[in-house]
Amino acid sequence: MLEQAVRPIVEAIVAKAPSGWTRAVLHGRAGRGGTSVTGEYAPRSGNWNDRVPNPYMELMALAETLRAEHGWEPVSLEIVCRPSGEYRLVAFNDAISRVTGTGGGFQVVLDPDHRLPQPGLHQEPGTAAPAGDPELAVARFRAYLERRAAILGHPDELPPPATVAAIEEAERRLGRPLPADLRALYLIADGDGIEYENRYLFQGNAWLPLKSIVAEHTDWSAGERPWFGWDLEWDAVVFDATPAGTVRRCGGHPGWLRFATSEDGNYLAVDTAPARSGRPGQLIRTGRDYDDGPAYVADSITSLLGHYLDLLDQGAYEKNGDHIHLREPARDPAPQQIIGAIPDEVPPTLQAIHINDATGLVDLAPLTAAPSLRRLHLNRSTTADLTPVRELPVESLRITLDGGDLTPLRGHAHLASLDLTTTAPAYLTPLHTAPPARPRPLRSRHPRPGRPGRPDGPPLPLPHGTPVDRPAERGPRAPRSRRRPPGRRGSLPRRRARLGGPPRPRHRERPPRHRHPQDRRGVSRGPVVTLCDLCALGKQATPVTGGPVVALFRVVDRC
């Protein structure tokens, strides 16, 4: 069965090969979600068509075969073939997969069922009373409908009101009551749509009937944040809304009840579980375009209806057929993200900065003026001192470090993901002492300006399983017996001890040595970190922090 599934893929690779080729390599992933392929023919000619094809149907058939035989979903694979038709297939479960895009390398998922905890779940809850007033909301809603009827020349046709019993049943299924002002509106009309025609009363958003609110809440897994896989989620950050501290820093929350939709994957929701400075029943935007965090809209539906009336009184609207679009006033919010250089005056509201193509070393000291900075990415830019990061709540850090000193990150309470490029070997011990709220994914790269072993190049790559550089202050290693415990080989126990965790008990079997098919020697890009070093790091950290779940690293070419 497997031979029959692989042969059509090899035939497709051979059929698309350029003249003069001697070898082709295809790296891919395939499963129920589709396929992704990278790879090329050798020798390379520099043409865009040197890339191997993506035989979608054949890869899906191979994935189905492997799923049936081994239960793998999805699968990662490597196919190497030659003009003679000879090929080699290596397929494995998705614990290890190739990373495409900038940086490349391989991804190791130690716990595929783990999900990043959302920081907002641990925020202090709000204690203020709701701002909504059901009687005032009803009066404003009726006045809003009257103004619309005067502009359109006819009243809006709305569905009949929901019954008290229907509202109570919906609240039971939602697991929480509706805000009083929203509840009062449903006693006027059960949404604004009749069959498939909506009136879009909430500024281009269709008001959902009760059954749709319940369905959205159920289909959305009770408010959990959508999961897009470790490829996209390993360095995810959720930002604070404006005003700060009003909405929980979550991509989704069970207390967010979606009651209106713009029909593009985005929603208006009432927030029944606000953060410290928020109020129950406040309105937020959430959905497809708000994975980085929700947007604050108003403190209640009552206030939002009052705002709509003000815009109509000011004539700030446009009529388009049977629909009215309200023109919101221009706003100049304080900047929360900067792309480019560090400005002379760093705004205190800054939460993310991407520093691109800086000349010379970047001084990070001015960023200490941004007490809410959570994402700091240096793209094609280098810094020599991470000390300013120590005092910042940075969760996602991408840097090229002149040298390999990570000491300033020791004990960092917020750092959750690190994309590191160094000009020298980096010792990872400072990262073990940080107490992050979630496991710490790693991505490491070590530039190689010269060939290994030359004076202008980095040290020779270490063999698989060799420990990373030892810090000088540890001194010489103590003498030890050359006799190895039964069933143990290599230096993994010593490496675990040096990383801070105890060696494994002697009676336990040695874990399998992890190797990617392309990494025959099993070495990392310079003596920075090896795959087994990362596995040991994850297992060592488990009792303390849950262990880093994802490690991204690069593998050297064969020497």
C-alpha positions as CSV (number, residue, x, y, z in Angstrom):
1,M,0.0,0.0,0.0
2,L,2.7,2.5,0.9
3,E,4.7,1.8,-2.2
4,Q,1.6,2.4,-4.3
5,A,1.0,5.7,-2.6
6,V,4.6,7.0,-2.9
7,R,5.3,6.0,-6.5
8,P,2.9,8.7,-8.1
9,I,4.6,11.4,-6.1
10,V,8.1,10.3,-7.3
11,E,6.8,10.2,-10.9
12,A,5.5,13.8,-10.5
13,I,8.9,15.0,-9.2
14,V,10.7,13.3,-12.1
15,A,8.3,14.6,-14.7
16,K,8.8,18.3,-13.6
17,A,12.6,18.0,-13.2
18,P,14.9,20.4,-15.1
19,S,17.5,19.1,-17.4
20,G,20.8,18.0,-15.8
21,W,19.4,17.4,-12.4
22,T,20.9,14.7,-10.3
23,R,18.9,14.7,-7.1
24,A,15.6,16.1,-5.8
25,V,14.4,16.6,-2.2
26,L,10.8,17.2,-1.2
27,H,9.9,18.2,2.4
28,G,6.2,18.3,3.1
29,R,3.3,18.1,5.5
30,A,0.0,16.5,4.7
31,G,-3.2,15.8,6.5
32,R,-6.9,16.6,6.6
33,G,-6.1,20.3,6.6
34,G,-4.2,20.1,3.2
35,T,-0.6,20.0,2.2
36,S,2.5,22.2,2.2
37,V,5.6,21.5,0.3
38,T,9.1,22.9,0.0
39,G,12.2,21.5,-1.7
40,E,14.3,21.8,-4.8
41,Y,16.3,20.0,-7.5
42,A,20.1,19.8,-7.4
43,P,22.3,21.1,-8.8
44,R,20.6,24.5,-8.5
45,S,20.4,26.7,-11.5
46,G,19.0,29.7,-9.8
47,N,15.7,29.6,-11.7
48,W,12.4,29.9,-9.9
49,N,11.2,26.6,-11.4
50,D,13.9,24.7,-9.5
51,R,11.3,24.1,-6.9
52,V,9.7,20.7,-6.7
53,P,6.0,20.4,-7.5
54,N,3.2,20.0,-5.0
55,P,1.3,16.9,-6.1
56,Y,-1.7,17.6,-3.9
57,M,-3.9,14.6,-4.5
58,E,-1.0,12.2,-4.3
59,L,0.2,13.6,-1.0
60,M,-3.3,13.5,0.4
61,A,-3.5,9.8,-0.6
62,L,-0.1,9.1,1.1
63,A,-1.3,10.9,4.2
64,E,-4.4,8.8,4.3
65,T,-2.3,5.6,3.9
66,L,-0.1,6.6,6.8
67,R,-3.0,7.7,8.9
68,A,-4.6,4.3,8.4
69,E,-1.5,2.4,9.1
70,H,0.0,4.4,12.0
71,G,-2.7,6.8,13.2
72,W,-0.6,9.9,12.3
73,E,-2.5,13.1,11.6
74,P,-0.9,15.1,10.1
75,V,2.3,13.6,8.9
76,S,5.7,15.2,8.0
77,L,7.8,13.6,5.3
78,E,10.9,13.8,3.2
79,I,11.3,12.2,-0.2
80,V,14.7,12.1,-1.9
81,C,14.7,10.8,-5.5
82,R,17.1,10.5,-8.4
83,P,16.6,10.4,-12.2
84,S,16.7,6.6,-12.2
85,G,13.5,6.6,-10.2
86,E,15.2,5.4,-7.0
87,Y,13.8,7.2,-4.0
88,R,13.9,7.2,-0.2
89,L,10.9,8.1,1.9
90,V,11.1,9.1,5.5
91,A,7.7,9.8,7.2
92,F,7.1,10.7,10.8
93,N,4.5,12.0,13.2
94,D,4.2,15.8,13.5
95,A,6.3,16.0,16.6
96,I,9.1,17.2,14.3
97,S,8.4,19.3,11.2
98,R,10.2,21.5,8.9
99,V,9.7,25.3,9.3
100,T,9.4,27.3,6.1
101,G,9.8,31.0,5.7
102,T,12.3,33.4,7.3
103,G,14.9,31.5,9.2
104,G,13.8,28.0,8.3
105,G,14.9,25.1,10.4
106,F,12.8,22.5,12.2
107,Q,10.1,22.6,14.8
108,V,9.8,20.2,17.7
109,V,6.5,20.0,19.5
110,L,7.0,18.2,22.8
111,D,3.4,18.3,23.9
112,P,1.0,18.7,20.9
113,D,-2.1,18.9,23.1
114,H,-0.8,21.9,25.1
115,R,-2.2,25.3,24.4
116,L,-0.8,28.6,25.5
117,P,-2.6,30.0,28.5
118,Q,-4.1,33.4,28.0
119,P,-2.7,36.1,30.3
120,G,-6.2,37.7,30.8
121,L,-7.5,34.6,32.6
122,H,-5.4,35.6,35.6
123,Q,-6.1,39.4,35.6
124,E,-7.9,41.0,38.5
125,P,-11.6,41.2,37.8
126,G,-13.5,44.4,37.7
127,T,-15.7,45.4,40.6
128,A,-17.6,48.4,39.2
129,A,-21.3,48.3,38.6
130,P,-22.8,48.0,35.1
131,A,-23.1,51.2,33.2
132,G,-26.2,50.1,31.3
133,D,-29.7,51.2,32.1
134,P,-32.5,49.0,30.7
135,E,-35.2,51.7,30.7
136,L,-32.9,54.3,29.2
137,A,-31.7,51.8,26.6
138,V,-35.3,51.0,25.5
139,A,-36.1,54.7,25.2
140,R,-32.9,55.4,23.2
141,F,-33.5,52.4,21.0
142,R,-37.1,53.5,20.2
143,A,-35.8,57.0,19.4
144,Y,-33.1,55.5,17.2
145,L,-35.7,53.6,15.2
146,E,-37.8,56.7,14.8
147,R,-34.9,58.8,13.5
148,R,-34.0,56.0,11.0
149,A,-37.7,55.8,9.8
150,A,-37.6,59.6,9.2
151,I,-34.4,59.3,7.1
152,L,-35.4,56.1,5.2
153,G,-39.1,57.1,4.7
154,H,-40.4,53.9,6.3
155,P,-39.9,52.1,9.5
156,D,-37.5,49.2,9.9
157,E,-39.3,45.8,9.7
158,L,-38.1,43.8,12.7
159,P,-38.9,40.3,13.9
160,P,-41.3,39.8,16.9
161,P,-39.8,40.2,20.4
162,A,-38.3,37.2,22.3
163,T,-40.3,35.8,25.1
164,V,-39.1,35.9,28.7
165,A,-39.0,32.1,28.6
166,A,-36.8,32.1,25.5
167,I,-34.4,34.6,27.1
168,E,-34.1,32.6,30.3
169,E,-33.4,29.4,28.2
170,A,-30.7,31.2,26.3
171,E,-29.1,32.4,29.5
172,R,-29.2,28.9,30.9
173,R,-27.4,27.6,27.8
174,L,-24.9,30.5,27.8
175,G,-24.1,29.9,31.5
176,R,-24.6,33.5,32.5
177,P,-27.2,36.2,32.3
178,L,-27.4,38.8,29.5
179,P,-26.7,42.4,30.6
180,A,-29.9,44.1,31.6
181,D,-30.0,46.7,28.8
182,L,-29.4,44.0,26.1
183,R,-32.0,41.8,27.7
184,A,-34.5,44.7,27.5
185,L,-33.8,45.1,23.7
186,Y,-34.6,41.5,23.1
187,L,-38.1,42.1,24.6
188,I,-38.6,44.6,21.7
189,A,-37.2,42.5,18.9
190,D,-35.3,39.2,18.6
191,G,-32.6,40.6,16.4
192,D,-32.9,42.7,13.3
193,G,-33.3,40.1,10.6
194,I,-36.3,38.5,8.9
195,E,-35.2,35.4,7.1
196,Y,-32.0,36.4,5.4
197,E,-32.6,40.2,5.3
198,N,-31.0,42.2,8.1
199,R,-31.3,45.9,9.0
200,Y,-27.7,46.1,10.4
201,L,-28.8,48.5,13.2
202,F,-25.5,48.4,15.0
203,Q,-23.3,50.3,12.6
204,G,-23.1,47.7,9.8
205,N,-23.4,44.8,12.2
206,A,-26.4,42.4,12.0
207,W,-28.1,42.0,15.3
208,L,-28.3,38.3,16.0
209,P,-31.4,36.5,17.4
210,L,-31.1,34.6,20.7
211,K,-30.6,31.2,19.0
212,S,-27.7,32.6,17.0
213,I,-26.0,34.0,20.2
214,V,-26.2,30.5,21.7
215,A,-24.9,28.9,18.6
216,E,-22.0,31.3,18.3
217,H,-21.1,30.7,21.9
218,T,-21.3,26.9,21.5
219,D,-19.5,26.8,18.1
220,W,-16.8,29.1,19.4
221,S,-16.0,26.6,22.2
222,A,-17.4,28.7,25.0
223,G,-15.1,31.6,24.1
224,E,-11.8,29.9,23.7
225,R,-9.2,31.5,21.5
226,P,-9.0,30.0,18.0
227,W,-6.0,27.7,17.6
228,F,-4.0,28.0,14.4
229,G,-1.1,25.5,15.2
230,W,2.3,26.0,16.6
231,D,3.7,27.4,13.4
232,L,1.7,30.6,14.0
233,E,1.1,30.5,17.7
234,W,4.6,29.8,19.1
235,D,5.3,33.6,19.6
236,A,1.7,34.9,19.9
237,V,1.0,37.9,22.1
238,V,-2.3,39.3,23.2
239,F,-2.2,43.1,23.7
240,D,-4.1,45.3,26.1
241,A,-7.2,47.2,24.9
242,T,-7.5,51.0,25.1
243,P,-8.3,52.3,27.7
244,A,-5.8,50.0,29.5
245,G,-7.1,47.5,32.0
246,T,-10.7,47.5,30.8
247,V,-10.8,44.2,28.8
248,R,-9.0,41.0,29.7
249,R,-5.9,40.2,27.6
250,C,-7.5,37.2,25.8
251,G,-8.1,36.2,22.3
252,G,-11.4,34.7,23.5
253,H,-13.3,34.4,26.8
254,P,-16.4,32.6,27.9
255,G,-17.7,35.9,29.3
256,W,-17.8,37.5,25.8
257,L,-21.2,37.1,24.3
258,R,-21.4,37.8,20.6
259,F,-24.7,39.5,19.8
260,A,-24.0,41.2,16.4
261,T,-21.8,40.4,13.4
262,S,-20.4,42.2,10.4
263,E,-20.6,38.9,8.6
264,D,-16.9,38.8,7.9
265,G,-15.8,36.8,11.0
266,N,-15.8,39.9,13.3
267,Y,-18.4,40.5,16.1
268,L,-19.7,43.0,18.6
269,A,-19.9,41.3,22.0
270,V,-21.0,42.2,25.5
271,D,-18.2,41.6,28.0
272,T,-19.7,40.1,31.2
273,A,-16.2,39.4,32.8
274,P,-14.3,42.7,32.5
275,A,-10.8,43.4,33.7
276,R,-10.1,45.6,36.7
277,S,-10.9,49.0,35.1
278,G,-13.9,47.7,33.0
279,R,-17.6,47.4,33.7
280,P,-19.9,44.4,33.2
281,G,-21.9,44.7,30.0
282,Q,-19.3,46.8,28.2
283,L,-19.0,46.4,24.4
284,I,-16.0,45.0,22.6
285,R,-15.0,43.9,19.1
286,T,-13.6,40.4,18.7
287,G,-13.3,37.8,16.1
288,R,-11.2,37.1,13.0
289,D,-9.2,40.3,13.0
290,Y,-8.7,40.5,16.8
291,D,-6.6,37.5,17.6
292,D,-4.0,40.0,19.1
293,G,-6.7,41.2,21.5
294,P,-10.2,42.7,21.6
295,A,-11.0,46.4,21.0
296,Y,-13.0,48.4,23.5
297,V,-16.1,50.1,22.0
298,A,-18.3,51.5,24.8
299,D,-19.2,50.9,28.5
300,S,-22.7,49.6,27.6
301,I,-25.2,49.2,24.8
302,T,-27.1,52.1,26.5
303,S,-24.1,54.4,25.8
304,L,-23.6,53.1,22.3
305,L,-27.2,54.0,21.4
306,G,-26.8,57.4,22.8
307,H,-23.7,57.8,20.6
308,Y,-25.7,56.8,17.5
309,L,-28.4,59.4,18.3
310,D,-25.7,62.1,18.6
311,L,-24.3,61.2,15.2
312,L,-27.8,61.3,13.6
313,D,-28.4,64.7,15.2
314,Q,-25.1,66.0,13.8
315,G,-26.0,64.7,10.3
316,A,-23.0,62.4,10.4
317,Y,-24.5,59.7,8.3
318,E,-24.9,58.5,4.7
319,K,-27.9,56.9,3.2
320,N,-27.4,54.0,0.8
321,G,-30.7,52.5,-0.3
322,D,-32.4,51.1,2.7
323,H,-29.3,51.3,4.9
324,I,-27.8,54.0,6.9
325,H,-24.0,54.3,7.6
326,L,-22.9,56.4,10.5
327,R,-19.7,58.5,10.1
328,E,-17.6,58.1,13.1
329,P,-15.5,61.1,14.0
330,A,-11.7,60.9,13.2
331,R,-9.6,59.8,16.2
332,D,-6.0,60.1,16.8
333,P,-5.3,57.3,19.4
334,A,-2.0,57.1,21.1
335,P,0.3,54.8,19.2
336,Q,0.5,51.2,20.4
337,Q,2.7,49.8,17.6
338,I,5.7,51.3,15.8
339,I,7.4,49.8,12.8
340,G,10.8,51.4,12.1
341,A,13.3,53.1,14.3
342,I,12.9,53.9,18.0
343,P,11.5,57.5,18.1
344,D,13.1,60.3,20.0
345,E,10.1,60.3,22.4
346,V,8.8,56.8,23.1
347,P,5.0,56.9,23.8
348,P,4.1,55.3,27.1
349,T,1.2,53.5,25.4
350,L,3.6,51.5,23.1
351,Q,3.0,47.8,23.2
352,A,4.9,46.5,20.2
353,I,7.8,47.7,18.1
354,H,9.5,46.2,15.1
355,I,12.9,47.8,14.5
356,N,14.0,47.1,10.9
357,D,17.3,47.4,9.1
358,A,19.1,49.5,11.7
359,T,22.6,50.6,11.0
360,G,25.0,50.0,13.9
361,L,24.1,48.6,17.3
362,V,20.6,49.4,18.5
363,D,20.3,51.0,22.0
364,L,17.3,49.6,23.7
365,A,17.4,51.9,26.7
366,P,14.8,54.5,25.4
367,L,12.2,51.7,25.4
368,T,12.1,51.7,29.2
369,A,9.7,54.6,28.7
370,A,7.1,52.1,27.5
371,P,5.9,50.2,30.6
372,S,3.5,48.1,28.6
373,L,5.9,46.9,25.8
374,R,5.1,43.3,25.1
375,R,6.6,42.6,21.7
376,L,10.1,43.7,20.8
377,H,11.4,42.5,17.4
378,L,14.7,43.5,15.9
379,N,14.6,42.5,12.2
380,R,17.9,42.6,10.4
381,S,19.1,44.7,13.3
382,T,21.6,44.0,16.1
383,T,21.9,45.0,19.8
384,A,24.7,44.3,22.3
385,D,22.9,44.8,25.6
386,L,19.7,43.2,26.8
387,T,19.7,45.0,30.2
388,P,16.8,47.3,29.3
389,V,14.6,44.3,28.6
390,R,14.9,43.2,32.2
391,E,12.5,45.8,33.4
392,L,10.0,45.5,30.6
393,P,7.0,43.1,30.4
394,V,8.2,41.8,27.0
395,E,6.6,38.5,26.1
396,S,7.9,38.0,22.5
397,L,11.5,38.9,21.9
398,R,13.3,38.6,18.5
399,I,16.9,39.8,18.5
400,T,20.2,39.5,16.9
401,L,22.7,39.7,19.8
402,D,26.3,40.9,19.4
403,G,27.8,38.2,21.5
404,G,25.9,35.6,23.4
405,D,25.2,37.1,26.8
406,L,21.7,36.2,27.9
407,T,22.4,37.1,31.6
408,P,20.0,40.1,31.6
409,L,17.1,37.7,30.9
410,R,17.8,35.8,34.1
411,G,14.6,35.8,36.2
412,H,12.5,37.6,33.6
413,A,8.9,37.2,34.8
414,H,7.2,37.8,31.4
415,L,9.3,36.4,28.6
416,A,7.4,33.7,26.8
417,S,9.0,33.3,23.3
418,L,12.6,34.0,22.2
419,D,13.8,34.2,18.6
420,L,17.6,34.5,19.0
421,T,20.4,35.0,16.6
422,T,23.9,35.4,18.0
423,T,27.4,36.2,16.8
424,A,28.9,33.9,19.4
425,P,27.8,30.7,21.1
426,A,25.0,31.4,23.6
427,Y,24.6,29.5,26.9
428,L,20.9,29.1,27.8
429,T,21.2,28.7,31.5
430,P,19.7,32.2,32.3
431,L,16.5,31.2,30.6
432,H,15.9,28.3,33.1
433,T,15.5,30.7,36.0
434,A,12.7,32.8,34.4
435,P,9.3,32.0,35.8
436,P,7.0,32.6,32.8
437,A,3.3,32.3,33.0
438,R,3.4,29.9,30.0
439,P,6.1,27.5,28.6
440,R,8.9,29.3,26.7
441,P,9.3,28.4,23.0
442,L,12.7,29.0,21.6
443,R,14.1,29.7,18.2
444,S,17.9,29.9,17.9
445,R,20.2,30.7,15.0
446,H,24.0,31.1,14.9
447,P,25.4,33.0,11.9
448,R,28.4,31.4,10.2
449,P,30.6,34.1,8.6
450,G,33.3,31.6,7.7
451,R,33.7,27.9,7.2
452,P,33.9,25.8,10.4
453,G,37.3,25.6,12.0
454,R,38.8,28.6,10.1
455,P,40.0,31.6,12.1
456,D,37.2,33.8,10.7
457,G,34.5,31.2,11.3
458,P,32.7,29.7,14.3
459,P,33.9,26.6,16.1
460,L,33.4,23.3,14.6
461,P,29.9,21.9,15.1
462,L,29.6,19.5,18.0
463,P,28.7,15.9,17.5
464,H,25.2,14.9,18.4
465,G,24.6,14.8,22.1
466,T,27.7,16.8,23.0
467,P,26.9,19.4,25.7
468,V,26.7,23.0,24.8
469,D,29.5,25.4,26.0
470,R,30.1,25.3,29.8
471,P,30.3,28.6,31.6
472,A,33.8,29.5,32.7
473,E,32.9,30.0,36.3
474,R,32.0,26.3,36.7
475,G,35.6,25.3,36.5
476,P,37.0,21.9,35.6
477,R,34.6,19.0,35.6
478,A,35.0,16.7,38.6
479,P,36.5,13.2,38.0
480,R,33.9,10.6,37.4
481,S,33.8,6.9,36.7
482,R,34.0,5.8,33.1
483,R,31.5,3.1,33.8
484,R,28.1,3.9,32.4
485,P,24.8,2.8,34.0
486,P,23.1,-0.1,32.4
487,G,21.0,0.9,29.4
488,R,22.6,4.3,29.2
489,R,24.9,5.8,26.6
490,G,26.0,9.3,25.7
491,S,26.1,12.4,27.8
492,L,22.4,13.3,28.2
493,P,22.4,12.7,32.0
494,R,25.4,15.0,32.5
495,R,23.7,17.6,30.3
496,R,20.5,17.4,32.3
497,A,22.5,17.9,35.5
498,R,24.3,20.9,34.1
499,L,21.0,22.5,33.1
500,G,19.8,22.3,36.7
501,G,17.7,19.1,36.7
502,P,18.7,15.8,38.3
503,P,20.0,13.0,36.1
504,R,17.4,10.4,35.2
505,P,17.1,7.3,37.5
506,R,19.3,4.5,36.3
507,H,16.4,2.0,36.0
508,R,14.7,4.1,33.4
509,E,15.3,3.3,29.8
510,R,17.2,5.8,27.7
511,P,14.9,7.9,25.6
512,P,15.1,7.5,21.8
513,R,17.6,9.8,20.2
514,H,15.7,12.4,18.1
515,R,17.0,12.9,14.6
516,H,15.5,14.5,11.5
517,P,16.2,12.6,8.3
518,Q,18.1,15.5,6.9
519,D,20.2,15.9,10.0
520,R,22.3,12.8,9.8
521,R,24.9,14.1,12.2
522,G,22.3,15.6,14.5
523,V,24.2,18.8,15.1
524,S,22.9,22.4,15.6
525,R,24.1,25.4,13.7
526,G,27.3,25.9,15.7
527,P,27.6,24.9,19.3
528,V,24.5,26.8,20.4
529,V,21.9,24.1,21.0
530,T,21.3,20.6,19.8
531,L,17.9,18.9,19.4
532,C,18.6,16.7,22.4
533,D,19.7,19.7,24.4
534,L,16.3,21.2,23.7
535,C,14.5,18.0,24.6
536,A,16.5,17.9,27.9
537,L,15.7,21.5,28.5
538,G,12.0,20.8,28.1
539,K,12.0,17.8,30.4
540,Q,14.1,19.5,33.0
541,A,11.8,22.5,33.2
542,T,8.6,20.5,33.4
543,P,8.4,20.4,37.2
544,V,8.8,24.1,37.4
545,T,7.1,25.8,34.5
546,G,5.6,23.1,32.4
547,G,8.6,23.1,30.0
548,P,9.0,24.8,26.7
549,V,6.5,23.1,24.4
550,V,8.0,24.3,21.1
551,A,11.6,24.6,20.1
552,L,12.6,26.0,16.7
553,F,16.2,25.5,15.6
554,R,18.4,25.3,12.6
555,V,20.5,22.4,11.4
556,V,23.9,22.8,9.7
557,D,24.7,21.5,6.3
558,R,26.8,18.4,6.2
559,C,30.5,19.1,6.3
